[in-house]
Amino acid sequence: MSTHLRHNSRKTEIGFVSSKMGSKSVKVTVPYKIPHPLYHKVINRKTVLHVHDEKNEANVGDKVEVMETRPMSRLKRWRITNIIERGVAAVAAVSENDVAEAVPTKTTKSTKA
């Protein structure tokens, strides 16, 4: 009887939860920088991963560590291993009326007598 050793060669990434897609599913954005091939300016890029959140505890804005895993669904191939840092609490939705009240508008009152 042979013993099977699993070599832990699974990729891990650190990113931010950008949206919650439903129960036990989140999108994680992994930012990275790469130099432009010709001009050598550093360009900001990002990768969006569909991630399985078994305990359903990650919220938008959290910094999380994710690990590759077997396919959970059509798009999910990653799972959350650790929540590194909690994000700021969610802000209530802002309506158009709230924005209209806060933004000063140009009033044109011609008082020529």
Contacts in CASP RR format, 6 or more apart in sequence:
PFRMAT RR
TARGET T0000
AUTHOR 0000-0000-0000
METHOD contacts of the structure
MODEL  1
MSTHLRHNSRKTEIGFVSSKMGSKSVKVTVPYKIPHPLYHKVINRKTVLH
VHDEKNEANVGDKVEVMETRPMSRLKRWRITNIIERGVAAVAAVSENDVA
EAVPTKTTKSTKA
10 67 0 8 1.000
10 68 0 8 1.000
10 69 0 8 1.000
11 67 0 8 1.000
11 68 0 8 1.000
12 65 0 8 1.000
12 66 0 8 1.000
12 67 0 8 1.000
12 68 0 8 1.000
12 81 0 8 1.000
13 28 0 8 1.000
13 30 0 8 1.000
13 47 0 8 1.000
13 49 0 8 1.000
13 65 0 8 1.000
13 66 0 8 1.000
13 78 0 8 1.000
14 30 0 8 1.000
14 63 0 8 1.000
14 64 0 8 1.000
14 65 0 8 1.000
14 66 0 8 1.000
14 84 0 8 1.000
15 28 0 8 1.000
15 29 0 8 1.000
15 30 0 8 1.000
15 31 0 8 1.000
15 63 0 8 1.000
15 64 0 8 1.000
15 65 0 8 1.000
15 66 0 8 1.000
16 28 0 8 1.000
16 29 0 8 1.000
16 31 0 8 1.000
16 61 0 8 1.000
16 62 0 8 1.000
16 63 0 8 1.000
16 64 0 8 1.000
17 26 0 8 1.000
17 27 0 8 1.000
17 28 0 8 1.000
17 29 0 8 1.000
17 58 0 8 1.000
17 59 0 8 1.000
17 60 0 8 1.000
17 61 0 8 1.000
17 62 0 8 1.000
17 64 0 8 1.000
18 27 0 8 1.000
18 28 0 8 1.000
18 29 0 8 1.000
18 48 0 8 1.000
18 60 0 8 1.000
18 61 0 8 1.000
19 26 0 8 1.000
19 27 0 8 1.000
19 60 0 8 1.000
20 26 0 8 1.000
20 27 0 8 1.000
20 58 0 8 1.000
20 59 0 8 1.000
20 60 0 8 1.000
21 27 0 8 1.000
21 50 0 8 1.000
23 56 0 8 1.000
24 52 0 8 1.000
24 53 0 8 1.000
24 54 0 8 1.000
24 56 0 8 1.000
25 50 0 8 1.000
25 51 0 8 1.000
25 52 0 8 1.000
25 53 0 8 1.000
25 73 0 8 1.000
25 76 0 8 1.000
26 51 0 8 1.000
26 53 0 8 1.000
26 58 0 8 1.000
26 80 0 8 1.000
27 48 0 8 1.000
27 49 0 8 1.000
27 50 0 8 1.000
27 51 0 8 1.000
28 48 0 8 1.000
28 49 0 8 1.000
28 51 0 8 1.000
28 64 0 8 1.000
28 66 0 8 1.000
28 78 0 8 1.000
28 80 0 8 1.000
29 46 0 8 1.000
29 47 0 8 1.000
29 48 0 8 1.000
29 49 0 8 1.000
30 46 0 8 1.000
30 47 0 8 1.000
30 48 0 8 1.000
30 49 0 8 1.000
31 44 0 8 1.000
31 45 0 8 1.000
31 46 0 8 1.000
32 45 0 8 1.000
32 46 0 8 1.000
32 47 0 8 1.000
33 42 0 8 1.000
33 43 0 8 1.000
33 44 0 8 1.000
33 45 0 8 1.000
34 42 0 8 1.000
34 43 0 8 1.000
34 45 0 8 1.000
35 41 0 8 1.000
35 42 0 8 1.000
35 43 0 8 1.000
36 42 0 8 1.000
36 43 0 8 1.000
49 66 0 8 1.000
49 77 0 8 1.000
49 78 0 8 1.000
50 73 0 8 1.000
50 75 0 8 1.000
50 76 0 8 1.000
50 77 0 8 1.000
50 78 0 8 1.000
51 64 0 8 1.000
51 66 0 8 1.000
51 76 0 8 1.000
51 78 0 8 1.000
51 79 0 8 1.000
51 80 0 8 1.000
52 69 0 8 1.000
52 72 0 8 1.000
52 76 0 8 1.000
52 78 0 8 1.000
52 79 0 8 1.000
52 80 0 8 1.000
53 79 0 8 1.000
53 80 0 8 1.000
54 79 0 8 1.000
54 80 0 8 1.000
57 83 0 8 1.000
58 64 0 8 1.000
58 80 0 8 1.000
58 83 0 8 1.000
59 86 0 8 1.000
59 87 0 8 1.000
59 90 0 8 1.000
60 87 0 8 1.000
60 90 0 8 1.000
61 87 0 8 1.000
61 88 0 8 1.000
62 83 0 8 1.000
62 84 0 8 1.000
62 85 0 8 1.000
62 86 0 8 1.000
62 87 0 8 1.000
63 83 0 8 1.000
63 84 0 8 1.000
63 85 0 8 1.000
63 87 0 8 1.000
64 80 0 8 1.000
64 82 0 8 1.000
64 83 0 8 1.000
64 84 0 8 1.000
65 80 0 8 1.000
65 81 0 8 1.000
65 82 0 8 1.000
65 83 0 8 1.000
65 84 0 8 1.000
66 78 0 8 1.000
66 79 0 8 1.000
66 80 0 8 1.000
66 81 0 8 1.000
67 78 0 8 1.000
67 79 0 8 1.000
67 81 0 8 1.000
68 77 0 8 1.000
68 78 0 8 1.000
69 77 0 8 1.000
69 78 0 8 1.000
69 79 0 8 1.000
70 77 0 8 1.000
71 77 0 8 1.000
72 79 0 8 1.000
END
